[in-house]
């Protein structure tokens, strides 16, 4: 059963001379438990596509239906609440709050959800242990390596118990060892807990791990292959 259905999705930017069709009439569906890479060269539309699916960037036309909810028909506040409870994000730049510890960064989204202090602590400790950072709960981002910061970001994305994780170029700023560690963690979470991951990437290491590869170019889907 599809947890995400994308119908005739388009995002058009008004350029100086001609409109730019960043996403051009895309139809796709994603099932629970997928480990999918959306790939393509820079400018292919993959990040714009993920941002539209994640409720971050309003499409020009088309639908994004998540569990039978057309998210772009929601009002501003309802869309924010929907994202908060249903979608986890991992970004290329980590986006951790620098004045907060690893524990506080992971807890923050659960605090927004109104979860109890005890639940926040227990889940945060469990998640940071799962990503190999159980001993670094009280470390701030500037005391962590890039790979460690991205693992905190993965734990934070999982904290809200989302329906799926959108990861936009999550390995772009990481060295080879950190990339392998991060991908192994995400693959384990995917297989053992049936967590859905959708990546935008041009990293061959991510593509190797992915079980489905959707290739984009000029805003369109060129191919959709399952391994």
Backbone as CSV, one residue per row, in Angstrom:
resi,resn,N_x,N_y,N_z,CA_x,CA_y,CA_z,C_x,C_y,C_z
1,UNK,0.830,-1.201,0.000,0.000,0.000,0.000,0.862,1.247,0.000
2,UNK,0.530,2.204,-0.847,1.325,3.428,-0.955,1.060,4.341,0.232
3,UNK,2.168,4.833,0.853,2.003,5.833,1.899,2.145,7.246,1.325
4,UNK,2.775,7.344,0.139,2.920,8.636,-0.549,2.511,8.443,-2.009
5,UNK,1.626,9.306,-2.474,1.248,9.326,-3.887,1.457,10.735,-4.426
6,UNK,2.221,10.827,-5.488,2.504,12.112,-6.133,1.846,12.090,-7.509
7,UNK,0.943,13.038,-7.742,0.184,13.058,-8.990,0.414,14.366,-9.756
8,UNK,0.952,14.240,-10.967,1.116,15.387,-11.879,1.790,16.587,-11.199
9,UNK,2.828,16.298,-10.422,3.476,17.342,-9.632,4.394,18.200,-10.507
10,UNK,4.217,19.508,-10.412,5.057,20.451,-11.154,5.454,21.617,-10.260
11,UNK,6.671,22.090,-10.472,7.146,23.317,-9.822,7.855,24.144,-10.881
12,UNK,7.303,25.321,-11.161,7.827,26.175,-12.221,8.296,27.488,-11.603
13,UNK,9.552,27.834,-11.882,10.107,29.110,-11.422,10.143,30.082,-12.605
14,UNK,9.747,31.314,-12.352,9.788,32.332,-13.399,11.218,32.838,-13.561
15,UNK,11.856,32.434,-14.637,13.213,32.876,-14.916,13.221,34.242,-15.573
16,UNK,14.413,34.807,-15.748,14.554,36.127,-16.366,14.054,36.116,-17.806
17,UNK,14.238,35.001,-18.488,13.847,34.913,-19.900,12.732,33.900,-20.118
18,UNK,12.944,32.675,-19.608,11.929,31.635,-19.799,11.675,30.936,-18.458
19,UNK,10.465,30.426,-18.245,10.177,29.697,-17.001,11.045,28.442,-16.879
20,UNK,11.439,28.133,-15.659,12.239,26.938,-15.389,11.334,25.885,-14.762
21,UNK,11.196,24.742,-15.437,10.367,23.650,-14.931,11.239,22.734,-14.079
22,UNK,11.360,23.093,-12.800,12.223,22.325,-11.896,11.677,20.919,-11.680
23,UNK,10.359,20.795,-11.560,9.667,19.500,-11.524,8.548,19.593,-12.546
24,UNK,8.453,18.575,-13.401,7.593,18.715,-14.581,6.655,17.518,-14.740
25,UNK,5.497,17.587,-14.067,4.460,16.575,-14.257,4.812,15.196,-13.747
26,UNK,5.370,15.128,-12.540,5.857,13.854,-12.006,4.721,13.059,-11.342
27,UNK,4.667,11.775,-11.670,3.779,10.804,-11.016,4.647,9.733,-10.366
28,UNK,4.511,9.557,-9.051,5.264,8.530,-8.336,4.478,8.077,-7.111
29,UNK,4.775,6.876,-6.648,4.202,6.385,-5.394,5.296,5.669,-4.618
30,UNK,5.210,5.753,-3.289,6.193,5.118,-2.420,5.473,4.255,-1.390
31,UNK,6.035,3.064,-1.161,5.446,2.122,-0.218,6.154,2.216,1.141
32,UNK,5.478,1.716,2.171,6.094,1.632,3.493,7.331,0.748,3.437
33,UNK,8.417,1.193,4.059,9.630,0.388,4.160,10.581,0.507,2.994
34,UNK,10.329,1.423,2.075,11.239,1.587,0.937,12.554,2.242,1.368
35,UNK,13.593,1.953,0.597,14.907,2.589,0.752,15.278,3.061,-0.650
36,UNK,14.825,4.276,-0.972,14.818,4.764,-2.356,15.756,5.944,-2.543
37,UNK,16.483,5.947,-3.632,17.327,7.081,-4.004,16.734,7.761,-5.232
38,UNK,16.516,9.073,-5.125,16.133,9.897,-6.272,17.411,10.555,-6.757
39,UNK,17.834,10.216,-7.965,19.160,10.616,-8.440,19.054,11.449,-9.713
40,UNK,20.160,12.102,-10.031,20.214,12.915,-11.228,21.247,14.007,-11.060
41,UNK,21.661,14.645,-12.145,22.669,15.703,-12.059,22.129,16.930,-11.341
42,UNK,23.016,17.837,-10.975,22.584,19.102,-10.379,21.620,19.796,-11.322
43,UNK,20.517,20.315,-10.769,19.516,20.972,-11.595,18.480,20.045,-12.179
44,UNK,18.542,18.749,-11.800,17.584,17.781,-12.352,16.207,17.891,-11.711
45,UNK,16.140,18.525,-10.517,14.853,18.697,-9.850,14.649,17.823,-8.633
46,UNK,15.656,17.035,-8.269,15.459,16.056,-7.191,15.232,16.719,-5.827
47,UNK,15.981,17.773,-5.517,15.778,18.449,-4.238,14.442,19.185,-4.206
48,UNK,14.090,19.837,-5.304,12.788,20.509,-5.384,11.661,19.500,-5.210
49,UNK,11.821,18.334,-5.809,10.820,17.276,-5.668,10.685,16.858,-4.205
50,UNK,11.816,16.600,-3.524,11.752,16.203,-2.118,11.119,17.290,-1.258
51,UNK,11.451,18.548,-1.535,10.891,19.645,-0.754,9.373,19.755,-0.934
52,UNK,8.893,19.456,-2.124,7.445,19.474,-2.365,6.763,18.311,-1.654
53,UNK,7.381,17.131,-1.697,6.826,15.964,-1.013,6.817,16.183,0.503
54,UNK,7.835,16.893,1.004,7.951,17.121,2.434,7.176,18.313,2.963
55,UNK,6.444,18.993,2.091,5.651,20.127,2.549,6.467,21.372,2.820
56,UNK,7.661,21.465,2.228,8.535,22.620,2.452,8.453,23.650,1.330
57,UNK,8.118,23.207,0.122,8.132,24.098,-1.043,6.865,23.830,-1.863
58,UNK,5.968,24.818,-1.874,4.665,24.626,-2.516,4.816,24.413,-4.020
59,UNK,4.233,23.341,-4.554,4.309,23.114,-6.002,3.406,24.085,-6.759
60,UNK,3.704,24.245,-8.030,2.856,25.077,-8.889,1.532,24.383,-9.163
61,UNK,1.599,23.069,-9.328,0.384,22.283,-9.550,0.646,20.834,-9.170
62,UNK,-0.439,20.055,-9.074,-0.317,18.639,-8.740,-0.625,18.355,-7.288
63,UNK,-0.542,17.085,-6.923,-0.919,16.629,-5.591,0.211,15.844,-4.933
64,UNK,0.312,15.997,-3.613,1.135,15.124,-2.777,0.204,14.567,-1.712
65,UNK,-0.109,13.281,-1.820,-1.080,12.653,-0.916,-0.335,11.689,0.000
66,UNK,-0.401,11.972,1.296,0.260,11.156,2.314,-0.816,10.593,3.232
67,UNK,-0.938,9.261,3.227,-1.999,8.607,4.013,-3.358,9.250,3.757
68,UNK,-3.668,9.417,2.491,-4.965,9.942,2.040,-5.181,11.427,2.348
69,UNK,-4.123,12.125,2.758,-4.214,13.566,2.991,-3.458,14.301,1.888
70,UNK,-4.165,15.169,1.160,-3.510,16.010,0.161,-2.885,17.185,0.909
71,UNK,-1.577,17.097,1.158,-0.948,18.020,2.107,-0.993,19.476,1.641
72,UNK,-1.025,19.708,0.331,-1.012,21.085,-0.151,-2.397,21.715,-0.165
73,UNK,-3.388,20.964,0.322,-4.707,21.545,0.563,-4.866,21.970,2.032
74,UNK,-3.868,21.678,2.851,-3.914,22.061,4.250,-3.566,23.543,4.414
75,UNK,-4.153,24.171,5.418,-3.794,25.554,5.743,-2.381,25.587,6.325
76,UNK,-1.812,26.772,6.431,-0.435,26.906,6.891,-0.150,26.217,8.210
77,UNK,-0.967,26.469,9.233,-0.763,25.880,10.549,-0.946,24.371,10.528
78,UNK,-1.984,23.917,9.795,-2.239,22.479,9.718,-1.112,21.758,8.973
79,UNK,-0.540,22.426,7.965,0.577,21.822,7.234,1.795,21.686,8.143
80,UNK,2.078,22.713,8.944,3.189,22.654,9.887,2.990,21.504,10.872
81,UNK,1.787,21.371,11.401,1.498,20.287,12.338,1.619,18.921,11.669
82,UNK,1.183,18.841,10.412,1.278,17.573,9.692,2.740,17.172,9.516
83,UNK,3.573,18.128,9.098,5.010,17.848,8.961,5.601,17.387,10.294
84,UNK,5.231,18.079,11.359,5.785,17.801,12.678,5.530,16.366,13.119
85,UNK,4.378,15.841,12.784,3.984,14.514,13.268,4.178,13.388,12.254
86,UNK,4.493,13.718,11.011,4.514,12.672,9.983,5.790,12.562,9.159
87,UNK,6.603,13.613,9.111,7.741,13.624,8.195,9.013,13.980,8.948
88,UNK,10.063,13.175,8.745,11.381,13.480,9.298,12.308,13.960,8.199
89,UNK,13.178,14.897,8.528,14.076,15.482,7.530,15.536,15.337,7.962
90,UNK,16.391,14.996,6.990,17.841,15.035,7.177,18.402,15.870,6.037
91,UNK,19.141,16.934,6.385,19.629,17.870,5.378,21.145,17.741,5.193
92,UNK,21.614,18.205,4.052,23.035,18.176,3.739,23.858,18.933,4.787
93,UNK,23.321,20.043,5.290,24.073,20.925,6.185,23.825,20.636,7.673
94,UNK,23.237,19.463,7.980,22.976,18.997,9.349,21.858,19.802,10.030
95,UNK,21.960,21.151,10.011,20.925,22.030,10.586,20.677,21.779,12.069
96,UNK,21.730,21.423,12.803,21.595,21.309,14.250,21.630,22.703,14.873
97,UNK,20.994,22.844,16.031,20.997,24.121,16.752,22.284,24.188,17.568
98,UNK,23.193,25.129,17.249,24.552,25.087,17.815,24.632,25.243,19.325
99,UNK,23.681,25.948,19.933,23.748,26.163,21.390,23.157,24.998,22.173
100,UNK,22.593,24.018,21.480,21.990,22.861,22.138,22.915,21.658,22.060
101,UNK,22.867,20.799,23.082,23.611,19.542,23.055,22.947,18.571,22.070
102,UNK,23.641,17.460,21.838,23.055,16.421,20.979,21.698,15.993,21.531
103,UNK,21.641,15.766,22.835,20.381,15.353,23.475,19.292,16.395,23.265
104,UNK,19.622,17.651,23.473,18.635,18.724,23.346,18.169,18.894,21.906
105,UNK,19.086,18.691,20.935,18.689,18.783,19.526,17.680,17.701,19.172
106,UNK,17.903,16.498,19.674,16.986,15.394,19.376,15.661,15.580,20.104
107,UNK,15.728,16.054,21.338,14.517,16.223,22.141,13.601,17.334,21.626
108,UNK,14.187,18.304,20.939,13.462,19.534,20.622,12.155,19.277,19.875
109,UNK,12.187,18.408,18.870,10.982,18.171,18.075,9.905,17.485,18.922
110,UNK,10.335,16.630,19.862,9.357,15.977,20.740,8.751,16.975,21.725
111,UNK,9.546,17.968,22.114,9.020,19.026,22.975,7.935,19.805,22.233
112,UNK,8.169,20.071,20.939,7.157,20.743,20.128,5.883,19.908,20.013
113,UNK,6.048,18.585,20.041,4.892,17.691,19.961,4.156,17.573,21.293
114,UNK,4.740,18.119,22.351,4.092,18.077,23.656,4.305,16.786,24.422
115,UNK,5.387,16.053,24.118,5.637,14.796,24.826,6.263,15.067,26.199
116,UNK,6.063,14.138,27.103,6.528,14.318,28.476,8.051,14.305,28.540
117,UNK,8.592,14.886,29.605,10.035,14.944,29.803,10.631,13.547,29.855
118,UNK,9.952,12.629,30.520,10.441,11.253,30.646,10.484,10.557,29.293
119,UNK,9.415,10.718,28.504,9.380,10.092,27.183,10.461,10.679,26.288
120,UNK,10.637,11.994,26.360,11.657,12.646,25.533,13.042,12.098,25.866
121,UNK,13.340,11.994,27.150,14.664,11.527,27.560,14.894,10.082,27.137
122,UNK,13.919,9.210,27.406,14.077,7.790,27.087,14.275,7.572,25.593
123,UNK,13.450,8.251,24.778,13.567,8.056,23.323,14.863,8.662,22.796
124,UNK,15.244,9.808,23.303,16.488,10.439,22.864,17.689,9.553,23.180
125,UNK,17.739,9.047,24.388,18.856,8.171,24.783,18.902,6.937,23.896
126,UNK,17.740,6.339,23.639,17.671,5.146,22.796,18.133,5.443,21.372
127,UNK,17.694,6.576,20.825,18.050,6.919,19.445,19.533,7.241,19.312
128,UNK,20.076,7.999,20.246,21.499,8.335,20.158,22.371,7.093,20.354
129,UNK,21.910,6.150,21.160,22.623,4.874,21.269,22.542,4.110,19.955
130,UNK,21.378,4.165,19.304,21.186,3.444,18.040,22.117,3.965,16.951
131,UNK,22.450,5.268,16.994,23.343,5.832,15.969,24.783,5.919,16.476
132,UNK,25.069,5.219,17.577,26.443,5.126,18.062,26.954,6.327,18.820
133,UNK,26.048,7.119,19.384,26.461,8.331,20.097,25.911,8.370,21.528
134,UNK,25.738,7.203,22.113,25.207,7.128,23.460,26.068,7.815,24.500
135,UNK,27.363,7.974,24.197,28.278,8.627,25.137,28.422,10.126,24.872
136,UNK,27.711,10.638,23.863,27.896,12.038,23.488,26.616,12.865,23.670
137,UNK,25.751,12.447,24.563,24.473,13.136,24.765,24.653,14.615,25.067
138,UNK,25.692,14.951,25.823,25.852,16.326,26.287,26.860,17.130,25.470
139,UNK,27.239,16.605,24.301,28.170,17.319,23.423,27.418,18.262,22.500
140,UNK,27.920,19.477,22.371,27.349,20.418,21.416,27.911,20.123,20.019
141,UNK,27.215,20.595,18.961,27.649,20.288,17.595,29.106,20.625,17.301
142,UNK,29.626,21.723,17.858,31.014,22.101,17.544,32.039,21.153,18.162
143,UNK,31.590,20.239,19.017,32.477,19.233,19.599,32.339,17.880,18.900
144,UNK,31.526,17.838,17.854,31.284,16.602,17.102,31.833,16.723,15.693
145,UNK,32.266,15.613,15.137,32.700,15.605,13.731,31.486,15.750,12.822
146,UNK,31.737,15.992,11.533,30.635,16.098,10.575,29.788,14.845,10.540
147,UNK,30.452,13.681,10.561,29.710,12.428,10.545,28.870,12.240,11.789
148,UNK,29.418,12.642,12.940,28.654,12.546,14.187,27.466,13.507,14.190
149,UNK,27.672,14.715,13.659,26.564,15.672,13.587,25.436,15.133,12.706
150,UNK,25.802,14.485,11.600,24.769,13.955,10.721,24.040,12.788,11.375
151,UNK,24.728,12.025,12.225,24.055,10.949,12.946,23.081,11.514,13.991
152,UNK,23.456,12.628,14.609,22.514,13.321,15.498,21.292,13.763,14.701
153,UNK,21.534,14.267,13.481,20.425,14.719,12.631,19.487,13.564,12.279
154,UNK,20.049,12.375,12.064,19.216,11.195,11.790,18.390,10.848,13.027
155,UNK,19.015,10.858,14.203,18.281,10.592,15.442,17.165,11.617,15.629
156,UNK,17.453,12.884,15.346,16.429,13.929,15.469,15.278,13.675,14.499
157,UNK,15.602,13.256,13.267,14.556,12.983,12.279,13.645,11.843,12.729
158,UNK,14.211,10.879,13.443,13.434,9.721,13.902,12.648,10.011,15.177
159,UNK,13.031,11.070,15.891,12.470,11.320,17.222,10.957,11.473,17.216
160,UNK,10.424,12.072,16.171,8.984,12.345,16.115,8.155,11.129,15.711
161,UNK,8.835,9.988,15.478,8.175,8.767,14.985,7.437,9.050,13.667
162,UNK,8.169,9.569,12.679,7.526,9.959,11.418,7.135,8.745,10.576
163,UNK,6.268,8.998,9.607,5.893,7.937,8.665,7.032,7.632,7.706
164,UNK,7.861,8.639,7.409,8.996,8.431,6.519,10.028,9.530,6.734
165,UNK,11.254,9.262,6.244,12.367,10.200,6.349,12.742,10.663,4.943
166,UNK,12.867,11.978,4.762,13.392,12.562,3.529,14.816,13.036,3.806
167,UNK,15.768,12.531,3.053,17.177,12.857,3.272,17.744,13.512,2.009
168,UNK,18.036,14.809,2.094,18.504,15.575,0.944,20.030,15.660,0.957
169,UNK,20.673,14.886,0.082,22.136,14.842,-0.030,22.794,14.671,1.343
170,UNK,22.389,13.677,2.129,22.867,13.589,3.513,24.347,13.260,3.637
171,UNK,24.968,12.744,2.578,26.382,12.351,2.653,27.301,13.347,1.959
172,UNK,26.761,14.441,1.434,27.544,15.351,0.591,28.747,15.939,1.308
173,UNK,28.642,16.177,2.620,29.736,16.813,3.359,30.542,15.839,4.206
174,UNK,30.391,14.545,3.932,31.037,13.538,4.773,32.162,12.818,4.046
175,UNK,33.169,12.375,4.816,34.224,11.554,4.236,33.710,10.129,4.036
176,UNK,34.533,9.292,3.420,34.087,7.943,3.050,33.692,7.105,4.253
177,UNK,34.507,7.148,5.322,34.205,6.330,6.502,32.913,6.785,7.167
178,UNK,32.739,8.101,7.311,31.514,8.625,7.925,30.295,8.280,7.086
179,UNK,30.449,8.343,5.752,29.350,8.003,4.852,28.927,6.554,5.035
180,UNK,29.911,5.641,5.058,29.595,4.219,5.217,28.901,3.949,6.553
181,UNK,29.392,4.602,7.622,28.786,4.427,8.940,27.344,4.906,8.941
182,UNK,27.127,6.103,8.383,25.781,6.681,8.349,24.825,5.812,7.538
183,UNK,25.273,5.366,6.372,24.412,4.553,5.512,24.094,3.202,6.154
184,UNK,25.082,2.615,6.840,24.842,1.347,7.533,23.771,1.531,8.613
185,UNK,23.845,2.646,9.347,22.863,2.927,10.398,21.470,3.067,9.795
186,UNK,21.356,3.849,8.725,20.046,4.074,8.110,19.500,2.798,7.486
187,UNK,20.381,1.995,6.879,19.934,0.730,6.303,19.429,-0.219,7.387
188,UNK,20.111,-0.263,8.528,19.678,-1.111,9.644,18.320,-0.664,10.170
189,UNK,18.144,0.652,10.355,16.860,1.181,10.810,15.747,0.864,9.809
190,UNK,16.074,0.939,8.543,15.110,0.630,7.497,14.678,-0.837,7.554
191,UNK,15.642,-1.736,7.676,15.339,-3.160,7.635,14.722,-3.668,8.930
192,UNK,15.236,-3.193,10.063,14.783,-3.728,11.345,13.499,-3.075,11.841
193,UNK,13.299,-1.792,11.511,12.129,-1.073,12.009,11.170,-0.662,10.901
194,UNK,11.480,-1.077,9.655,10.614,-0.795,8.502,10.399,0.705,8.283
195,UNK,11.436,1.500,8.614,11.365,2.948,8.417,11.648,3.267,6.955
196,UNK,10.794,4.072,6.358,10.919,4.446,4.951,11.917,5.590,4.805
197,UNK,12.899,5.420,3.915,13.865,6.474,3.609,13.785,6.813,2.123
198,UNK,13.710,8.100,1.821,13.776,8.581,0.445,14.901,9.609,0.383
199,UNK,15.911,9.323,-0.415,17.080,10.187,-0.539,17.028,10.975,-1.843
200,UNK,17.554,12.195,-1.842,18.000,12.811,-3.087,19.518,12.779,-3.025
201,UNK,20.163,12.331,-4.092,21.612,12.136,-4.014,22.224,12.000,-5.403
202,UNK,23.518,12.274,-5.467,24.302,11.866,-6.644,25.497,11.037,-6.186
203,UNK,25.420,10.534,-4.923,26.484,9.744,-4.315,26.309,8.268,-4.697
204,UNK,27.316,7.711,-5.355,27.236,6.316,-5.803,27.088,5.351,-4.633
205,UNK,27.607,5.736,-3.462,27.514,4.844,-2.287,26.074,4.739,-1.798
206,UNK,25.331,5.834,-1.890,23.917,5.788,-1.536,23.158,4.943,-2.549
207,UNK,23.462,5.146,-3.829,22.783,4.393,-4.887,23.019,2.887,-4.742
208,UNK,24.216,2.518,-4.300,24.534,1.093,-4.121,23.669,0.466,-3.038
209,UNK,23.405,1.223,-1.967,22.591,0.717,-0.862,21.101,0.706,-1.196
210,UNK,20.673,1.652,-2.025,19.245,1.808,-2.310,18.685,0.567,-3.004
211,UNK,17.423,0.259,-2.712,16.759,-0.875,-3.362,15.840,-0.418,-4.498
212,UNK,15.696,0.894,-4.605,14.938,1.472,-5.719,15.641,2.765,-6.130
213,UNK,15.823,2.956,-7.443,16.483,4.168,-7.928,15.578,4.860,-8.937
214,UNK,15.181,6.096,-8.584,14.378,6.935,-9.474,15.314,7.995,-10.059
215,UNK,15.435,8.013,-11.369,16.349,8.946,-12.033,15.575,10.113,-12.626
216,UNK,16.014,11.342,-12.266,15.382,12.549,-12.783,16.343,13.325,-13.683
217,UNK,15.758,14.006,-14.648,16.521,14.933,-15.483,15.562,15.979,-16.034
218,UNK,15.958,17.237,-15.910,15.120,18.354,-16.375,13.702,18.286,-15.800
219,UNK,13.620,17.860,-14.533,12.334,17.845,-13.845,11.442,16.670,-14.137
220,UNK,11.867,15.763,-15.003,11.061,14.613,-15.374,11.694,13.315,-14.872
221,UNK,10.879,12.260,-14.790,11.368,10.945,-14.412,11.867,10.234,-15.649
222,UNK,13.168,9.903,-15.669,13.727,9.158,-16.798,13.558,7.665,-16.614
223,UNK,13.737,7.202,-15.383,13.600,5.767,-15.120,13.243,5.547,-13.657
224,UNK,12.690,4.368,-13.361,12.281,3.991,-12.015,12.544,2.493,-11.897
225,UNK,13.650,2.149,-11.244,14.096,0.757,-11.235,14.219,0.228,-9.820
226,UNK,13.746,-1.004,-9.629,13.883,-1.691,-8.336,14.895,-2.791,-8.484
227,UNK,15.715,-2.965,-7.432,16.740,-3.999,-7.469,16.176,-5.334,-7.007
